[in-house]
Amino acid sequence: MLMGDDNDINSADDASLFRNAVKDVQPLATETLVVRKAPPPPLPAQSQRDNAAVLDEMANGKLDYSELEYGDEAVFQRSGVSRVVMRKLRRGQYAVQAEVDLHGLSVAQARTDLAEFLQRASDRGLVCVRVIHGKGHRSPGKMPVLKPKVALWLSRWDTVLAFVSARPVDGGTGALYVLLKGR
C-alpha cells in the first residue's frame, strides 16, 4: 500500500468519526445571539484639559520674552526623545506632512493660527510639520518678534515632542521642524 492511500483512509475515517460525534448537535437560533456594539473610544480628557490650558495661557498668560536673535537655532526636546530622533529631525529626514506660514502676522494672529494648525495636525495624526515664523528682517531693530514666541508656545504645547530650526533649503532659522505625538 502506498503512503498516499493510507492518508486517504485516515481522512475518510476522521470525517466519519466527526460526523458521528456531531450528529445530535442542533444549530443555535440566530435571534438568541447578542451582538454587542463596540464601546466608544475613550475620551482623552486630561489631554483635552492640558491643551485647553495651553490655549488659555497662550491667549491670556504672560509670555517669556527671552529673545532668540537672528540666526540663532531653536531647539527643544521632551524627555524620552532620543538623540537619534533629534539628529534625524535636524537633518530634515522626516517627511513634512503640513506647514503653516506665520511670518508677517501680528503676534495675536500668529498665536491663533498656530494653535488651530497644531490642533488640526494633531487631530489628523500628523507626525512632522513645519512652522514658518520668519527671521525678523522686517522687524524693528531687525530683532525677530515671532521666533521666540513660537518657540515658547510650541514648548508648552502637550502634543509637541521636539522641534529644531529647519535646514537652509526649508527656511533655516526662520522655520522649525516640529515633531508631534503620533496616535
N, C-alpha and C positions, 0 to 999 in steps of 0.2 A: 504494500500500500504506500502511496506517495504522501509526503508531508502535507501537501495542499488538501488532499482528500480528508485527512484526519481533522484539519481545521474546519472544513465544511460540515462534518458530522458534529463536531463540538458546537458550532454555531447553530445548527438545527436543534440540538439538544438544549442549548441555552435559551433559544427562543421559545421552545415548547415549555420549558420549566417556568419561564417568565409569564407566559400566557396562563398557565395553570395557577401560578401564585396570585395573579390579579383578576381572576375570573369573577370573583364576587364583589369587586370594588365598584362603588357607584359614584358617578361624577357629582361634584358639588353644584348646587344650583347657583347660577351667577348672581341672582338678586340677594343672596346671603353674603356675598363678598363686600367688605367695607373698603372703599378706596379713599385713602387719606390724601388730602391736598398737601403739597409741600409747604412746610412752615415758611412764613415770610422771612426774608433775610434780616439778621439783627441790625438794629439801628446803631450806628457808631456815635452814641450820644456824647461821650466825652470828647471825641474828635470834633464834633459839631460845636460843642461849648468852647473848646480851645480855639477853633477857627473864628467863632463869633467874638471871642475876647481879643484876638489879634486884630480883627477888623475894627472893633471898637477902639482899641489902643492906637491903631493906625489913624483913625479918624479924629480921636479926641486926646490921645496921650501926648506926653512930652517926648520930643524926639531928641536923640543923641546927635549933636551937631559936630562930632569929631569928623573932621573933613578928610576925605580921601582926595588927594591932589591929582591934578592932571598927570597921566602916565602911571600912577600907582596901580598895582594889580590888586584886585579884590579877591579874597579867598575866604571861604567858610566851609567847615565840615563838622557835622554832628559826630558824637562818639559812635563808634561802630562802623563808620565808613572807612574802608581800608585805604591804605596808601596806593594800592594798585588801582582802585576805582578812581581816586583823585588824579593819579597820573593819566589814566585814560580820559578823564574829563578835561584835564588841562590840554591834552593833545587833540581834543576835538574828535575822539574816537567813538563817541555815542552819537547816533543819528538824532539831529534836532527835529522834533516832531511838530513843533509850533513855535511861533515867536510873537512878541509884542514890541512895538516901537514906541517908546515913551519920550524920546528926546524932542525938545521943543514944547512940551506940555507944561502947564503950571504944576506945582507940587501937588495941589489938591486933585487935579485931574489925573496926574500920573499915579497917585496913590489909589484912586478909584479904579482906573484901568488895570493896574497891576493886580489888585485884589480880585477883580472879575475874571481876568485872564487866568490867574492861578486856580481859582475855583473851577472854571471850565476845564482846564487841563487836568486837574485832579479828578474831577467827575468822569472824564474820558479815560482815565488810567494812563495818561502820558507819563513817560519816564524822564525825558530830556527836552528842555525847552530853552529858547534864547530870549533874553530880556535886553533890549537895546535902550540904554539910558543916555547915551551921548557922552562926549568928553568934556564939555564945558567951554568949547571955543568961543561961543557967543554969550557966555555968562559974564556978569560984571566981574572985572578983575581976572577974567579967564579962569576962575575957580569953578569947578563943577558943582552944580546945585543938586541935581537928581542922583548922581552917582553914590554919595554917602547915604542918602536917604533910602535908595533902592536896596543897597547892601544891608542896611539896618532892618528894613521891612522884611526882606527875604529871610534874614537870620531868625526872625521871630515867627515866621510862618511855619506851622506844625508839619506840613507836608514837604517842606524843603529839607533835603538831606545834605546837600552841598551846593556850592557854586564857586566858579572861578572866572576870571576875566577870559574873554574869548581869544582865539588866535587872531593875528592881524587880518587874515583874509575874511574873518567873520565879525570884524568890528573892534578887535583889540581891546584896549582898556575902556572902550565906550560901550561894551556889551558884556553880558555874562552868559555862560552856560550854566543852567540850573538843573540839578538832578532832583527829581521828585520821587516820593514813595510810590512804588507800584501797587497794584491792587492785591 
